[in-house]
């Protein structure tokens, strides 16, 4: 899991947010550029208002809960091959 690798490298986080449709963590690269790592939730889990429109929000992301979920699902995660390069679309 990439977040665990970031934390194990002792890279501090500037923040972490739950936006309803996605979860994001914020950090700085070695050149002090802001970096956002995010992942979208499946569309069927996106929060909706009564009229069906998106009901996005910004709330603190529970990092401990996120890491626990990833650990529990870890057996199902694919193992990346760093030398493989990006997949063709």
N, CA, C and O atoms as CSV, one atom per row, in Angstrom:
chain,resi,resn,atom,element,x,y,z
A,1,UNK,N,N,0.845,-1.187,0.000
A,1,UNK,CA,C,0.000,0.000,0.000
A,1,UNK,C,C,0.882,1.238,0.000
A,1,UNK,O,O,1.839,1.335,0.769
A,2,UNK,N,N,0.556,2.165,-0.854
A,2,UNK,CA,C,1.416,3.335,-1.036
A,2,UNK,C,C,1.450,4.247,0.178
A,2,UNK,O,O,2.510,4.781,0.504
A,3,UNK,N,N,0.342,4.442,0.851
A,3,UNK,CA,C,0.328,5.303,2.030
A,3,UNK,C,C,1.236,4.733,3.109
A,3,UNK,O,O,1.984,5.474,3.748
A,4,UNK,N,N,1.178,3.447,3.311
A,4,UNK,CA,C,2.049,2.820,4.321
A,4,UNK,C,C,3.517,3.060,3.955
A,4,UNK,O,O,4.330,3.326,4.840
A,5,UNK,N,N,3.866,2.973,2.678
A,5,UNK,CA,C,5.243,3.199,2.251
A,5,UNK,C,C,5.658,4.640,2.506
A,5,UNK,O,O,6.795,4.891,2.906
A,6,UNK,N,N,4.761,5.584,2.283
A,6,UNK,CA,C,5.042,6.995,2.558
A,6,UNK,C,C,5.342,7.186,4.040
A,6,UNK,O,O,6.320,7.838,4.405
A,7,UNK,N,N,4.503,6.619,4.881
A,7,UNK,CA,C,4.693,6.772,6.327
A,7,UNK,C,C,5.943,6.048,6.815
A,7,UNK,O,O,6.654,6.553,7.683
A,8,UNK,N,N,6.212,4.874,6.264
A,8,UNK,CA,C,7.426,4.130,6.654
A,8,UNK,C,C,8.688,4.889,6.258
A,8,UNK,O,O,9.724,4.747,6.908
A,9,UNK,N,N,8.613,5.693,5.196
A,9,UNK,CA,C,9.750,6.514,4.767
A,9,UNK,C,C,9.875,7.779,5.608
A,9,UNK,O,O,10.749,8.612,5.367
A,10,UNK,N,N,8.998,7.915,6.592
A,10,UNK,CA,C,8.984,9.060,7.502
A,10,UNK,C,C,8.728,10.380,6.773
A,10,UNK,O,O,9.261,11.425,7.147
A,11,UNK,N,N,7.910,10.313,5.734
A,11,UNK,CA,C,7.480,11.516,5.029
A,11,UNK,C,C,6.240,12.026,5.754
A,11,UNK,O,O,5.241,11.315,5.864
A,12,UNK,N,N,6.307,13.244,6.242
A,12,UNK,CA,C,5.171,13.759,7.003
A,12,UNK,C,C,4.052,14.188,6.073
A,12,UNK,O,O,4.284,14.623,4.945
A,13,UNK,N,N,2.860,14.058,6.565
A,13,UNK,CA,C,1.680,14.460,5.808
A,13,UNK,C,C,1.299,15.882,6.179
A,13,UNK,O,O,1.362,16.270,7.346
A,14,UNK,N,N,0.900,16.659,5.170
A,14,UNK,CA,C,0.390,18.006,5.413
A,14,UNK,C,C,-1.091,17.967,5.769
A,14,UNK,O,O,-1.614,18.908,6.368
A,15,UNK,N,N,-1.761,16.888,5.405
A,15,UNK,CA,C,-3.185,16.758,5.688
A,15,UNK,C,C,-3.747,15.510,5.049
A,15,UNK,O,O,-3.075,14.823,4.281
A,16,UNK,N,N,-4.992,15.230,5.381
A,16,UNK,CA,C,-5.702,14.086,4.817
A,16,UNK,C,C,-7.192,14.401,4.868
A,16,UNK,O,O,-7.715,14.799,5.909
A,17,UNK,N,N,-7.875,14.220,3.731
A,17,UNK,CA,C,-9.285,14.606,3.647
A,17,UNK,C,C,-10.139,13.516,3.025
A,17,UNK,O,O,-9.708,12.770,2.147
A,18,UNK,N,N,-11.369,13.456,3.519
A,18,UNK,CA,C,-12.413,12.612,2.952
A,18,UNK,C,C,-13.378,13.558,2.247
A,18,UNK,O,O,-13.977,14.424,2.883
A,19,UNK,N,N,-13.530,13.394,0.930
A,19,UNK,CA,C,-14.395,14.282,0.149
A,19,UNK,C,C,-15.708,13.607,-0.252
A,19,UNK,O,O,-16.467,14.144,-1.059
A,20,UNK,N,N,-15.967,12.441,0.311
A,20,UNK,CA,C,-17.186,11.722,-0.032
A,20,UNK,C,C,-17.012,10.887,-1.280
A,20,UNK,O,O,-17.265,9.682,-1.261
A,21,UNK,N,N,-16.581,11.512,-2.370
A,21,UNK,CA,C,-16.358,10.790,-3.626
A,21,UNK,C,C,-14.931,10.259,-3.718
A,21,UNK,O,O,-14.636,9.390,-4.538
A,22,UNK,N,N,-14.053,10.785,-2.875
A,22,UNK,CA,C,-12.649,10.376,-2.894
A,22,UNK,C,C,-12.021,10.621,-1.524
A,22,UNK,O,O,-12.574,11.307,-0.665
A,23,UNK,N,N,-10.844,10.029,-1.365
A,23,UNK,CA,C,-10.035,10.249,-0.172
A,23,UNK,C,C,-8.681,10.755,-0.649
A,23,UNK,O,O,-8.175,10.297,-1.673
A,24,UNK,N,N,-8.088,11.694,0.083
A,24,UNK,CA,C,-6.830,12.294,-0.354
A,24,UNK,C,C,-5.888,12.511,0.820
A,24,UNK,O,O,-6.317,12.813,1.934
A,25,UNK,N,N,-4.603,12.352,0.552
A,25,UNK,CA,C,-3.564,12.732,1.506
A,25,UNK,C,C,-2.655,13.744,0.815
A,25,UNK,O,O,-2.445,13.689,-0.397
A,26,UNK,N,N,-2.127,14.657,1.603
A,26,UNK,CA,C,-1.313,15.754,1.089
A,26,UNK,C,C,0.061,15.703,1.740
A,26,UNK,O,O,0.179,15.519,2.952
A,27,UNK,N,N,1.103,15.869,0.924
A,27,UNK,CA,C,2.474,15.835,1.427
A,27,UNK,C,C,3.334,16.733,0.559
A,27,UNK,O,O,2.831,17.359,-0.374
A,28,UNK,N,N,4.625,16.803,0.855
A,28,UNK,CA,C,5.560,17.623,0.089
A,28,UNK,C,C,6.666,16.725,-0.449
A,28,UNK,O,O,7.138,15.818,0.237
A,29,UNK,N,N,7.071,16.992,-1.689
A,29,UNK,CA,C,8.182,16.239,-2.269
A,29,UNK,C,C,9.495,16.868,-1.819
A,29,UNK,O,O,9.476,17.897,-1.144
A,30,UNK,N,N,10.650,16.272,-2.177
A,30,UNK,CA,C,11.938,16.817,-1.718
A,30,UNK,C,C,12.199,18.259,-2.141
A,30,UNK,O,O,12.996,18.954,-1.511
A,31,UNK,N,N,11.528,18.721,-3.212
A,31,UNK,CA,C,11.695,20.110,-3.648
A,31,UNK,C,C,10.661,21.037,-3.024
A,31,UNK,O,O,10.539,22.193,-3.428
A,32,UNK,N,N,9.921,20.541,-2.046
A,32,UNK,CA,C,8.901,21.281,-1.299
A,32,UNK,C,C,7.665,21.626,-2.136
A,32,UNK,O,O,6.948,22.579,-1.831
A,33,UNK,N,N,7.422,20.837,-3.198
A,33,UNK,CA,C,6.185,20.986,-3.965
A,33,UNK,C,C,5.077,20.229,-3.260
A,33,UNK,O,O,5.303,19.139,-2.734
A,34,UNK,N,N,3.889,20.797,-3.246
A,34,UNK,CA,C,2.745,20.104,-2.677
A,34,UNK,C,C,2.305,18.959,-3.579
A,34,UNK,O,O,2.216,19.121,-4.796
A,35,UNK,N,N,2.032,17.811,-2.987
A,35,UNK,CA,C,1.612,16.624,-3.726
A,35,UNK,C,C,0.318,16.105,-3.099
A,35,UNK,O,O,0.198,16.010,-1.877
A,36,UNK,N,N,-0.640,15.776,-3.951
A,36,UNK,CA,C,-1.901,15.176,-3.493
A,36,UNK,C,C,-1.979,13.759,-4.042
A,36,UNK,O,O,-1.869,13.542,-5.249
A,37,UNK,N,N,-2.168,12.806,-3.154
A,37,UNK,CA,C,-2.419,11.418,-3.548
A,37,UNK,C,C,-3.877,11.143,-3.230
A,37,UNK,O,O,-4.303,11.309,-2.087
A,38,UNK,N,N,-4.652,10.724,-4.229
A,38,UNK,CA,C,-6.064,10.489,-3.958
A,38,UNK,C,C,-6.563,9.269,-4.699
A,38,UNK,O,O,-5.950,8.820,-5.668
A,39,UNK,N,N,-7.656,8.747,-4.245
A,39,UNK,CA,C,-8.307,7.616,-4.894
A,39,UNK,C,C,-9.799,7.835,-4.803
A,39,UNK,O,O,-10.337,8.238,-3.772
A,40,UNK,N,N,-10.450,7.553,-5.921
A,40,UNK,CA,C,-11.901,7.706,-5.987
A,40,UNK,C,C,-12.596,6.491,-5.377
A,40,UNK,O,O,-12.138,5.356,-5.512
A,41,UNK,N,N,-13.692,6.754,-4.714
A,41,UNK,CA,C,-14.553,5.672,-4.264
A,41,UNK,C,C,-15.375,5.200,-5.469
A,41,UNK,O,O,-15.552,5.957,-6.424
A,42,UNK,N,N,-15.873,3.979,-5.437
A,42,UNK,CA,C,-16.778,3.548,-6.512
A,42,UNK,C,C,-17.980,4.494,-6.588
A,42,UNK,O,O,-18.493,4.933,-5.558
A,43,UNK,N,N,-18.421,4.804,-7.796
A,43,UNK,CA,C,-19.507,5.778,-7.989
A,43,UNK,C,C,-20.768,5.419,-7.208
A,43,UNK,O,O,-21.498,6.309,-6.770
A,44,UNK,N,N,-21.026,4.139,-7.030
A,44,UNK,CA,C,-22.240,3.756,-6.295
A,44,UNK,C,C,-22.168,4.111,-4.804
A,44,UNK,O,O,-23.180,4.048,-4.106
A,45,UNK,N,N,-20.983,4.481,-4.316
A,45,UNK,CA,C,-20.826,4.887,-2.913
A,45,UNK,C,C,-20.774,6.404,-2.735
A,45,UNK,O,O,-20.695,6.886,-1.605
A,46,UNK,N,N,-20.816,7.160,-3.829
A,46,UNK,CA,C,-20.743,8.619,-3.728
A,46,UNK,C,C,-21.971,9.145,-2.992
A,46,UNK,O,O,-23.084,8.673,-3.224
A,47,UNK,N,N,-21.774,10.118,-2.110
A,47,UNK,CA,C,-22.914,10.695,-1.380
A,47,UNK,C,C,-23.811,11.510,-2.313
A,47,UNK,O,O,-23.327,12.247,-3.172
A,48,UNK,N,N,-25.079,11.369,-2.135
A,48,UNK,CA,C,-26.059,12.064,-2.984
A,48,UNK,C,C,-27.044,12.834,-2.113
A,48,UNK,O,O,-27.389,12.409,-1.011
A,49,UNK,N,N,-27.484,13.971,-2.630
A,49,UNK,CA,C,-28.549,14.759,-1.994
A,49,UNK,C,C,-29.884,14.107,-2.372
A,49,UNK,O,O,-29.927,13.211,-3.215
A,50,UNK,N,N,-30.955,14.556,-1.751
A,50,UNK,CA,C,-32.279,14.001,-2.027
A,50,UNK,C,C,-32.667,14.127,-3.493
A,50,UNK,O,O,-33.397,13.283,-4.014
A,51,UNK,N,N,-32.183,15.178,-4.171
A,51,UNK,CA,C,-32.525,15.364,-5.587
A,51,UNK,C,C,-31.618,14.567,-6.530
A,51,UNK,O,O,-31.755,14.661,-7.749
A,52,UNK,N,N,-30.694,13.785,-5.969
A,52,UNK,CA,C,-29.808,12.949,-6.777
A,52,UNK,C,C,-28.483,13.585,-7.138
A,52,UNK,O,O,-27.605,12.915,-7.683
A,53,UNK,N,N,-28.320,14.869,-6.843
A,53,UNK,CA,C,-27.057,15.537,-7.144
A,53,UNK,C,C,-25.972,15.090,-6.159
A,53,UNK,O,O,-26.264,14.587,-5.074
A,54,UNK,N,N,-24.723,15.286,-6.563
A,54,UNK,CA,C,-23.613,14.939,-5.672
A,54,UNK,C,C,-23.643,15.806,-4.425
A,54,UNK,O,O,-23.972,16.990,-4.487
A,55,UNK,N,N,-23.300,15.212,-3.303
A,55,UNK,CA,C,-23.248,15.940,-2.033
A,55,UNK,C,C,-21.835,15.802,-1.458
A,55,UNK,O,O,-21.642,15.237,-0.381
A,56,UNK,N,N,-20.846,16.331,-2.201
A,56,UNK,CA,C,-19.458,16.254,-1.756
A,56,UNK,C,C,-19.260,17.072,-0.480
A,56,UNK,O,O,-20.047,17.963,-0.160
A,57,UNK,N,N,-18.199,16.748,0.227
A,57,UNK,CA,C,-17.860,17.459,1.462
A,57,UNK,C,C,-16.359,17.346,1.687
A,57,UNK,O,O,-15.671,16.642,0.949
A,58,UNK,N,N,-15.857,18.025,2.687
A,58,UNK,CA,C,-14.461,17.906,3.112
A,58,UNK,C,C,-14.455,17.649,4.603
A,58,UNK,O,O,-14.834,18.504,5.403
A,59,UNK,N,N,-14.018,16.456,4.959
A,59,UNK,CA,C,-13.914,16.042,6.368
A,59,UNK,C,C,-12.530,15.453,6.594
A,59,UNK,O,O,-11.885,14.999,5.649
A,60,UNK,N,N,-12.071,15.457,7.837
A,60,UNK,CA,C,-10.777,14.815,8.110
A,60,UNK,C,C,-10.831,13.330,7.744
A,60,UNK,O,O,-11.831,12.657,7.996
A,61,UNK,N,N,-9.754,12.831,7.153
A,61,UNK,CA,C,-9.646,11.420,6.814
A,61,UNK,C,C,-8.994,10.696,7.986
A,61,UNK,O,O,-7.966,11.137,8.499
A,62,UNK,N,N,-9.583,9.599,8.404
A,62,UNK,CA,C,-9.048,8.807,9.505
A,62,UNK,C,C,-7.952,7.894,8.958
A,62,UNK,O,O,-8.243,6.830,8.412
A,63,UNK,N,N,-6.696,8.310,9.103
A,63,UNK,CA,C,-5.555,7.576,8.561
A,63,UNK,C,C,-5.437,6.199,9.199
A,63,UNK,O,O,-5.156,5.223,8.504
A,64,UNK,N,N,-5.644,6.101,10.505
A,64,UNK,CA,C,-5.540,4.792,11.182
A,64,UNK,C,C,-6.565,3.804,10.624
A,64,UNK,O,O,-6.255,2.635,10.397
A,65,UNK,N,N,-7.777,4.285,10.411
A,65,UNK,CA,C,-8.825,3.422,9.849
A,65,UNK,C,C,-8.479,3.001,8.418
A,65,UNK,O,O,-8.686,1.849,8.036
A,66,UNK,N,N,-7.955,3.936,7.636
A,66,UNK,CA,C,-7.564,3.636,6.271
A,66,UNK,C,C,-6.471,2.571,6.231
A,66,UNK,O,O,-6.544,1.637,5.432
A,67,UNK,N,N,-5.460,2.705,7.087
A,67,UNK,CA,C,-4.386,1.720,7.139
A,67,UNK,C,C,-4.895,0.357,7.597
A,67,UNK,O,O,-4.453,-0.671,7.085
A,68,UNK,N,N,-5.817,0.338,8.553
A,68,UNK,CA,C,-6.388,-0.925,9.023
A,68,UNK,C,C,-7.173,-1.609,7.914
A,68,UNK,O,O,-7.077,-2.826,7.751
A,69,UNK,N,N,-7.950,-0.846,7.148
A,69,UNK,CA,C,-8.710,-1.417,6.032
A,69,UNK,C,C,-7.768,-2.011,4.993
A,69,UNK,O,O,-8.022,-3.097,4.473
A,70,UNK,N,N,-6.690,-1.309,4.691
A,70,UNK,CA,C,-5.736,-1.786,3.693
A,70,UNK,C,C,-5.032,-3.045,4.178
A,70,UNK,O,O,-4.768,-3.952,3.389
A,71,UNK,N,N,-4.726,-3.108,5.464
A,71,UNK,CA,C,-4.079,-4.289,6.024
A,71,UNK,C,C,-5.006,-5.490,5.939
A,71,UNK,O,O,-4.574,-6.590,5.596
A,72,UNK,N,N,-6.283,-5.279,6.253
A,72,UNK,CA,C,-7.257,-6.377,6.197
A,72,UNK,C,C,-7.503,-6.849,4.775
A,72,UNK,O,O,-7.782,-8.028,4.554
A,73,UNK,N,N,-7.403,-5.951,3.812
A,73,UNK,CA,C,-7.643,-6.310,2.414
A,73,UNK,C,C,-6.342,-6.607,1.677
A,73,UNK,O,O,-6.357,-6.894,0.481
A,74,UNK,N,N,-5.227,-6.541,2.378
A,74,UNK,CA,C,-3.918,-6.663,1.752
A,74,UNK,C,C,-3.709,-7.903,0.921
A,74,UNK,O,O,-3.008,-7.852,-0.090
A,75,UNK,N,N,-4.293,-9.013,1.313
A,75,UNK,CA,C,-4.102,-10.247,0.559
A,75,UNK,C,C,-4.693,-10.132,-0.839
A,75,UNK,O,O,-4.237,-10.812,-1.759
A,76,UNK,N,N,-5.697,-9.284,-1.011
A,76,UNK,CA,C,-6.359,-9.167,-2.311
A,76,UNK,C,C,-5.710,-8.112,-3.211
A,76,UNK,O,O,-6.063,-8.006,-4.386
A,77,UNK,N,N,-4.771,-7.335,-2.678
A,77,UNK,CA,C,-4.148,-6.278,-3.465
A,77,UNK,C,C,-3.089,-6.845,-4.393
A,77,UNK,O,O,-2.335,-7.732,-3.994
A,78,UNK,N,N,-3.017,-6.349,-5.633
A,78,UNK,CA,C,-1.974,-6.827,-6.540
A,78,UNK,C,C,-0.609,-6.316,-6.101
A,78,UNK,O,O,-0.501,-5.231,-5.531
A,79,UNK,N,N,0.418,-7.087,-6.364
A,79,UNK,CA,C,1.780,-6.685,-6.035
A,79,UNK,C,C,2.341,-5.955,-7.245
A,79,UNK,O,O,2.420,-6.533,-8.329
A,80,UNK,N,N,2.737,-4.682,-7.079
A,80,UNK,CA,C,3.232,-3.930,-8.239
A,80,UNK,C,C,4.571,-4.451,-8.719
A,80,UNK,O,O,5.375,-4.951,-7.932
A,81,UNK,N,N,4.804,-4.332,-10.003
A,81,UNK,CA,C,6.076,-4.682,-10.616
A,81,UNK,C,C,6.690,-3.382,-11.108
A,81,UNK,O,O,6.316,-2.901,-12.177
A,82,UNK,N,N,7.637,-2.789,-10.351
A,82,UNK,CA,C,8.153,-1.462,-10.702
A,82,UNK,C,C,8.778,-1.386,-12.086
A,82,UNK,O,O,8.773,-0.310,-12.684
A,83,UNK,N,N,9.315,-2.473,-12.622
A,83,UNK,CA,C,9.958,-2.440,-13.924
A,83,UNK,C,C,9.001,-2.619,-15.083
A,83,UNK,O,O,9.416,-2.545,-16.239
A,84,UNK,N,N,7.728,-2.853,-14.800
A,84,UNK,CA,C,6.782,-3.157,-15.857
A,84,UNK,C,C,6.327,-1.921,-16.637
A,84,UNK,O,O,5.881,-2.049,-17.777
A,85,UNK,N,N,6.431,-0.743,-16.053
A,85,UNK,CA,C,5.963,0.474,-16.720
A,85,UNK,C,C,4.458,0.543,-16.739
A,85,UNK,O,O,3.790,-0.361,-16.236
A,86,UNK,N,N,3.904,1.609,-17.316
A,86,UNK,CA,C,2.444,1.760,-17.323
A,86,UNK,C,C,1.787,0.788,-18.310
A,86,UNK,O,O,2.381,0.399,-19.316
A,87,UNK,N,N,0.562,0.413,-17.995
A,87,UNK,CA,C,-0.196,-0.451,-18.896
A,87,UNK,C,C,-0.782,0.396,-20.015
A,87,UNK,O,O,-1.135,1.557,-19.811
A,88,UNK,N,N,-0.882,-0.200,-21.200
A,88,UNK,CA,C,-1.531,0.479,-22.311
A,88,UNK,C,C,-3.020,0.523,-22.060
A,88,UNK,O,O,-3.589,-0.422,-21.514
A,89,UNK,N,N,-3.660,1.618,-22.455
A,89,UNK,CA,C,-5.106,1.744,-22.285
A,89,UNK,C,C,-5.832,1.178,-23.472
A,89,UNK,O,O,-7.062,1.195,-23.509
